[in-house]
Amino acid sequence: MSTQEIRFSGFGGQGIIRCALIMGKALALYDDKFATMTQAFGPEARGSACAAQLVVSDERVLYPYITQPGVLLALSQEAYDKYYGELPKGGTLIVEHDLVKLRSEHPDLRLLRVPATRYAEELGNRLFTNLVALGFFTAVTDVVSAEAMKKALPGLVPDRFLKINIKAFDKGYEHGIQMMSQNGEAAS
Amino acid sequence: MKTVPADPKGVDSGPHFMDGDHAIAEGALAAGCRFFAGYPITPSTEAAERFAERAPEVGALFIQMEDELASIAALIGGAWGGQKCMTVTCGPGFSLMTENLGLACMTETPMVIANVQRGGPSTGLPTLTAQQDMMQARYGPHGDNMIIALCPDSPQECFDLTIEAFNLSEFYRVPVIILTDETVGHMHEKVVIPPADQIKVVPRNNYSGPKEDCRPYKFDSQGGHPMVRAGDGYSFHVTGLTHNERGYPVMTADQNKIVVTHLMEKINGNADKIIRLDEDQIDGADVVVVSYGITSRIAVKAIQDARKEGIKVGSLRMITIWPFCEKRIREISAKVKAIVVPEINYGQMVLEVERNAGGRCKVISVNHCGGAVHDPQVILDAIRKAIQ
């Protein structure tokens, strides 16, 4: 991997920015990568849509923004509609299973669906949606290690919710691993 | 400059994943800043928030003032009260601070101001990046005066340069401005804060000699002259009027020459000691890209691509933007075909480059207004054009 560009998107309250922060911290501090995270600060960040960008590299990141994302995580319909067109052929599209109605089966993309909100609700609170999604993301891509992700959590989730957040991460991660083996893909 | 290790209380040592704004606040605390007065404004607010959050545990004071005029006025008071002081703002707030920035220059009051630039003029583009306040920082206040300004290109450098800003400010008794931008201010990256004993800090130097010899000023065109702390029992005066070494008004042409020469020359005369540049492959280059702040990072991408095409291109990154690296530009301009100057404004620092290149080489401005960083391709095209 030389450079990977990732877009996290959804609506306000889903923990989208937090997703990018956690993964950025995991990569930069515990996976020995260079990671640069930026987030939407404009009027669009004040409404329902919410997005963050993460550029990951083995070398120093020079251009801090996405030029062409390799992975898109879309946790809302609006986010999916707005961003899926950016993905190149072979790009990875991860969508929220119950919240995103697909416009196509995206034969040119690597499409993965995760019922993050449902799993989070099963864990007691849909606030954990982002951690389920992150766990899934970690399992189905080779961007970041699960160990680094878990190490990154303290300080970025409230101490009293650390355990349950790790549980949510594991739930998503296991789902991802399971899906990979069903699809005949090797887990990373 | 005499330095001491940083006070561990203000140093949050270790690796962090933080944005440039937060790194500025951490740099200030590590440098020993214990007084912050400010007024929140995007995209600098996160720096104020971080300082406010950390202030109680560090034993610092944070005040949200009624506006930016009051904020910088409070810094002047805080500094003469013995504290290292800082504020953060962006264009609209910086404009309001400009009057008292002049007062701080005239009264030789140390302070650090971070201007996290956004698009202007006026309220312009609140959430989008720019480098449009470069000249304002230098020439904003009326009358002749000289400041120091530093341009970080990453959150790590926001931390490092804020400490340097305080050190320069304390030694030269001059406002030091951190001219960063929305992109760097809001960008999260790894920031390593060293242990306190590895951070060198210029401590506040307060006069402690006999009363009759107390002079808050010394017009010798040098830094290192002690402050006098209000409340220490010394009788002195602080005024924006042209003054003598005790601070009392002496409003004559002769005295103005003495004071202004000192204000200018304590910085310009020590420019070689103050200026920090980051140079790469300038020897033998046909083209040199002169850049600063976020634009310099993006320029590196264009430079790498140009080198792949066989173009001999060097890079000069101005970490210190004021005082301007006049001598180095003169030297380079005599050896290269062209200098390329990318910046996110209508063409500001390029004027300094042109002035110092003095027609010895081509100077190509690659500028655009606020709102976005450069497309590296645009800089690459300018480099290609430069060798034609």
Contacts between the chains, C-beta under 8 A, distances in Angstrom:
chain1	res1	chain2	res2	distance
A	20	B	188	8.0
A	21	B	17	6.9
A	21	B	188	6.5
A	24	B	17	5.6
A	24	B	188	5.6
A	24	B	189	8.0
A	25	B	17	3.7
A	28	B	15	7.9
A	28	B	17	5.4
A	28	B	189	6.6
A	28	B	190	3.9
A	29	B	15	5.1
A	29	B	16	7.9
A	29	B	17	6.0
A	29	B	190	6.3
A	34	B	189	7.8
A	34	B	190	7.6
A	35	B	17	7.7
A	35	B	189	7.0
A	35	B	190	7.3
A	36	B	187	5.9
A	36	B	188	7.1
A	36	B	189	5.3
A	37	B	17	7.7
A	37	B	187	7.1
A	37	B	188	3.9
A	37	B	189	7.5
A	38	B	183	7.4
A	38	B	186	6.4
A	38	B	187	5.4
A	38	B	188	7.4
A	39	B	186	7.1
A	41	B	42	7.3
A	41	B	43	6.8
A	41	B	127	4.2
A	41	B	182	7.6
A	41	B	186	6.1
A	42	B	127	4.7
A	42	B	128	7.1
A	43	B	127	7.8
A	45	B	127	7.9
A	61	B	189	7.7
A	62	B	297	5.0
A	62	B	298	6.3
A	62	B	300	5.1
A	62	B	301	4.3
A	62	B	376	7.8
A	63	B	297	7.4
A	63	B	298	5.7
A	63	B	301	5.6
A	63	B	373	7.6
A	63	B	376	6.2
A	64	B	183	6.3
A	64	B	187	5.5
A	64	B	294	7.6
A	64	B	297	7.5
A	64	B	373	7.5
A	65	B	373	7.2
A	152	B	17	7.7
